[in-house]
Amino acid sequence: MRLSPSVRFTVESDQQAYWRVGAYDRYTGSSWIRTVNSHSYNGSLSQPPGPNQNIRQTVRAKQPVNVMPAAWKPISVDNHSARVTGFEGVQPETRLNAGDSYSVVSSVPAASPEELRTSSDDYPDEVLRRYTKNPGSTPERVKEYTDKLTTNANNSYDTARIIEEHLQRSKNYSLDVQRPNDHIADSFLFEMDRGYCTYFATTMVTMLRTQDIPARFVVGYTPGQRVDSNKWVVRGLDSHAWVEVYIPEYGWIKFDPTPGGARQQAEQNVIETARSEGVPNVDTNETEPTPTPTPDENESAGNGTTSTETSTPQSEAQQQTREGSSNNPSPPGFTPSGESDLSDSDADKEGGLSDLQIMLPSRDRMFLGTIVLLGIAAVVRRSGVGGRAYREVWLRRQPRTDPESDIERAFERLEYILAREHRPRRPGETRKQYVRVVGDDSARRVEEIYERAVYGGEATEALADEAIDIVDQRVRERSLL
């Protein structure tokens, strides 16, 4: 896989977010299609339902792009002519060139998990019609498996959480995978032990739809590298795929089933390699190395081995739009409107590959991904930090990045400790349920902070400091390795 370390854009924002590019509604079993066309922006977009927090983002392109990344849900756009996608995202009327900028105000969902759990199941007819259909080729065993997994869920939110956490724990992140011959979600769920973010997101959407819960596939970018209190640098390797679930009275809520434990190390390795080789556009004058070691997930809360990959699928593929294509996070086979499908060669002829390939990698790209993996493994071997010693370094040292990532990392360390002291988290057991059973008050406080940060949008420096301090204290009190 081709891992692009080039800086795509910078974001100045009131808060960190996933920078969303587009959503897809129709799943064919091997690809995603957007079936609704875009239209001209008339000066405003609708407000989402439920409690929300408005944030303003100013995005500056560092390379030519045909997308307008923004936090969900955008409600206004300044400084650039825009179109509205069929699912109320935004895209530029004309290509953004390097140095161009635009500002977006987004109304970000702010409902608490408790509020989301008490929502009704009264879905609008159009939402049910569009977002609960799976292809006829979907095997019945996908529904049977999901029925059993979510048998204790009492609402749509908990069903989504259980599926999300199950995929995070039961599958490993890797770009070094072979394309399934049949239905991607079925193959990933039953026949594969690893994949990259598009597999995780596709499988979660498919599982939710078997429960008649509206869900859709979303592409964009993770927050990127934080370089100031309100500024992020976003590279091609930050491209990502995740899931949005429709919760009545609250609208579309983000879930991310891709495990994050092994992503940061490989991402940093790619960046450092690119720097050492003089690859252009890897940095701005504000970026610098921030290595973040993580353990093998087989030795972290019993989650199975995780390949040392980046946080997102890193090959670049073509996003076809009405205006053309360049650096858009959507691969061959996934078109933003209509029902056409592109081959790799079609994408290449149209002007090069973009940041996110939803389809499985070709043999050449798998070879490149293998080289990256071998390079990372060699770095670990040369450093002499392996096995138990490596886990100890990961457990005892937590470099700081951004509040949400710091809180997620603190909880990963806590879960590793609890697994060693008591037992690993079981399939179908949510983080909250697990910590309630095996944890004490301090562990429950870290889980509460995690839930507020990841699902409530309340990731702050103060909460990150508190979570890290609690876990650091537990590490000091115990000798686990």
PyMOL commands that set and color helices and strands:
alter all, ss='L'
color gray80, all
select helices_A, chain A and resi 113-117+125-131+140-149+156-170+184-190+197-210+236-238+263-276+297-299+344-349+363-383+387-396+403-421+431-438+441-456+461-477
alter helices_A, ss='H'
color red, helices_A
select strands_A, chain A and resi 7-13+19-24+26-27+32-33+39-40+52-61+74-78+82-84+90-92+101-109+172-173+194-195+215-221+225-228+231-235+239-247+251-255
alter strands_A, ss='S'
color yellow, strands_A
deselect
rebuild
show_as cartoon
